[in-house]
Amino acid sequence: MEILIAGLIAILTACGVYLMLRGRTFPVVLGLTFLSYAVNLFLFAMGRLTIGRPPVIGTGLPGYTDPVPQALVLTAIVIGFAMTAFVIMLALKARAELGNDHVDGKDAE
C-alpha cells in the first residue's frame, strides 16, 4: 500500500510540475492544484494514520491517532481552494486585459 501511495504522490508531483511549465494560464493553475493534492497525500502518508483508534489519548486504549496531520490537511484543502479561486480570477483578469492567456503575456508564435 505504501508503494501505491508513493507512486500516486510521484505521479501527481510530476504532472503538476509539467503543467506548471506550460505557456498558458489554465495548465499552470491545474499544475498548482495537482501539487497541492500531492502535498496533501504526502502529509497523510507521513501521519501514519491508523484505523479504529481515537484521535486523542484515551484511558482504556493503548494507542492513539495523531490528529495533527488531519488538521494540517484540512487546513491545506481550504487554503488550496481559496488559492485556486484567486489564481483563476487573476488569470481571467489577465486574459481580459492582455487579450490572451499566455503566462508571459506575449502572443504565441
N, C-alpha and C positions, 0 to 999 in steps of 0.2 A: 504494500500500500504506500510505503514511503517513496518508492521509486516512481509510482504513478503520480503522486502529488509533486515530487521534484521535477518530473518531466513536464507536467502541466504548467508549473511555475516557469520553467525554462522556455516553453513554447510561448506563453503569454509575454514574457520579457522580450524574446526575440521578435515577435510580431509587433510589440509596442515600439521597440527601437527602430525597426524597419519602417513602420508607418510614421514615426516622428521625423524621419529623414526625407519624407516625401515633400514635393514642392507646393502642394495645395493645403488649405487650412483644415478641411474636414478629415483627411487622413491623419493629420497631426493631432487633432482632438481625439480621434479614435485611438491613436497610439498612446496618448496620455491616459485614457481610460483603461486600456489593456495593462499599462504599467501599474496603475493603481490596483487593479484586480490581482496582479501578480504579487504586489506588496501585501495585500490583504491575505492571500493564501499563504504567503511566507510567514506572516505573523501567526496565523492559525497553526501552521506546522511547527513553529518554534514554541508554541504554548503548551505542547504536549497535552492536548485535550483528552480527557477520559470520559467514558460513558458510565452513567449510573452513580456518579459521585456528586456530593453537594458542592456549590461554589464557595462555601466558607467552611471553616473547621467546625465540625460537629462534635458532640460529646460521645456518641456511640460508634462513629465510623473512623477507621484508622487513617484514611486518606481523604484528600480533597482536591478539587479542581481549581487551578489558578484563574481568578476572574479577570486579571489584568489584560491578557491577550484578547479576550472577548470584548472588553471595554474599548481597547485600542482599535479593534477592527470596526466596531460600531461607530466610533468617532470618525474613523477614516472613511467609512462609507458616506456619512453625512457631509464631511468636508469634500470628498471626491465628487459628490453630486453637485454641491454648490460651485466647485471649481469648474466642472464640466458646463454647467449652465452659464457661468460667467464667460468662459472661453468661447462658447458658441455665440453668445451675444456680441462679444468682441469681434469674432470672425465675420458675423453678419454686418456689423457696422463698418468694418474694413472693406468688405465687399461693396457696400453701398457707396463708400467714399472713393474707393480706387477703381471700381468697375470690374475688378477681377478678384479671384480668390487665391492668388499665389502668395506664398509666405513672404517672399522678399518684395512684393509689391510691383514687380516688373511684369510685362507681358510675356507670354510664352512664345518661344521661337520654334 
